[in-house]
Amino acid sequence: MTHRILFVCLGNICRSPAAEGVFRARAPHHSTDSAGTSDWHIGDPPYRPMQTAARSRGIDLSDLRARQFVAEDFNRFDLIIGMDAKNIARIEELRPLGNDTPVRLLTDFAPHAGADHVPDPYYTRDFDGALDLIEAAVEGLDAHLRG
């Protein structure tokens, strides 16, 4: 079964494009996209240090461009995945009345990692640490979708 998955963070230049890139490399038969809850970076490519860290793991993010999360995304995707509770709250503010598209934290899929969110490497500068957590969670997400 093919799923439509949307990964969401604040600016759509670090965490969510990295999660999209890691997931599409692992499970290319699914449809993926990423978005940000802010409009700060619309049209921009992923942040260069994140691209470099991802590329060192064989993940190419160069074709991705930032966009803002919109209410219509609830109808376009089967699952929406946020990187932290603040972004989940912003996503839920836009939920159309009666829509039941699941919204989950990415770290829900990696409980063994001991993290309740993916820290933003734009601020922490820990791009490899963020990618380690994203890869663990994407592995769990893939297993979850396989049933």
N, C-alpha and C positions, 0 to 999 in steps of 0.2 A: 504494500500500500504506500502510495506517495503522500507525503504530508507537506503542508505549506507552513513554514516556520519563520517568524519574525523575531529578530534579536534587537533589544532596545537598551540604550544607555542615555547619558545626558547629551553629548555632542555628536555622537555617531562618527567619531574619528579614532577611537582606541578600542574600547571593550566590545561593543556590538559588531563592528566590522571584523574584529579578530574572531569573535565567536562564529560569525557567519562564514568566514574563510575556513576555520578549522572544521566546522560542521559540513560544509560542502565538499571539503577534501575527504572527509571520513564517510559521508553518506550522500554522494552526488545525485542519487535518484530522487532526493527530496527537493522541493522548491524553497529557496531561502531568500531573505532580504534582511536589511538592518535599517534602523532609524534612530533618531535622537529625540528626546523630549523637548530640547531647546532648538532654536533656529540659528544658533551661532555660526555653524559651519556648513550650511546648506551648499551643496555643489562641490565641497572640498574633498580631496582624497584622504584616506586615513593618514593620521599623523605619522610623519616620516620615521621616528624612532620605533613606532609600533610596526610599521611595514618592515623595517630592518630586522626586528626581533622575530617576526613571523616568517620572513624569508629565510632566516637561518634554520628554521624548522621545516622548510619546504612548502610554506603556505604563501601564496601570492595574493596580496590584497590590492594591487595596483589598479584594478578595474573598478573598484568600489568608489562610490561618491556619497557623501552625507546627504541625508534628507530628514525632514521632520516627521515625527509620528503624527498621524491624523486619525480621526474617528473612523474613517472608511477602512482602516487597517483591520478593524475587528471583523469586517465582512470578507476581507481578502485572505485571511490566514486562519489556519486551524489551531494554532498555538502561538501565543505571544510570550516571549521570555525576556524579563528584565534583569538587569545586572545588580540592582540594589532596591531596597524598600522605597526609597524616595522616588525613583523612576517608576516603580510599580504603582505608587499612589498617583503620579501624574498620568499614567496610562489609564488607570481606573476612572479618573475625572472625565475622560473623553468617551467612556463606554456608552454606546447607544442603549436606550431603554429597551429591555427585553433581550439584549444580546448575551449569549452564554459562552463566547469564545474563552477558553481557559487562558489565564495569565499566571505565569509561574516565575519564580526566581531561578536563575540558571544554577545556582548552588544547591537547589533542591535535588538536583540530579547527581550531586557528588557529596553526600552526607559524610563520607569517610574523610573528606578533605578538611573538615572542621572549620569551614568558613560560612558566614551567613550572607555574604555578598562578595562580588568581585571588586576589589579596591581599584580605584581609577588611577592607572599608571601615568596619566597626564600630570597628576599631582604627586603621586608617590615616586615616580620615575622607575618603578619596578616592572618593566615590561615583561621580563621573563617570568617573574612570579605570577603576574596576571595571566600569562599564557599557560603556565603550568596548571593553574586553577581552571581556566577555560577548557583546556584539553581533558582534564579529569571529568568535568561536568558534561562536556560533549559526549564523552564515552558513555556516561550514565544516561544521557538523553537518548542516544542512539539505541542503547539496550532497552530503555523504556518504550520507545516507539516500535521496537521489534516485538514487544510483548513478552 
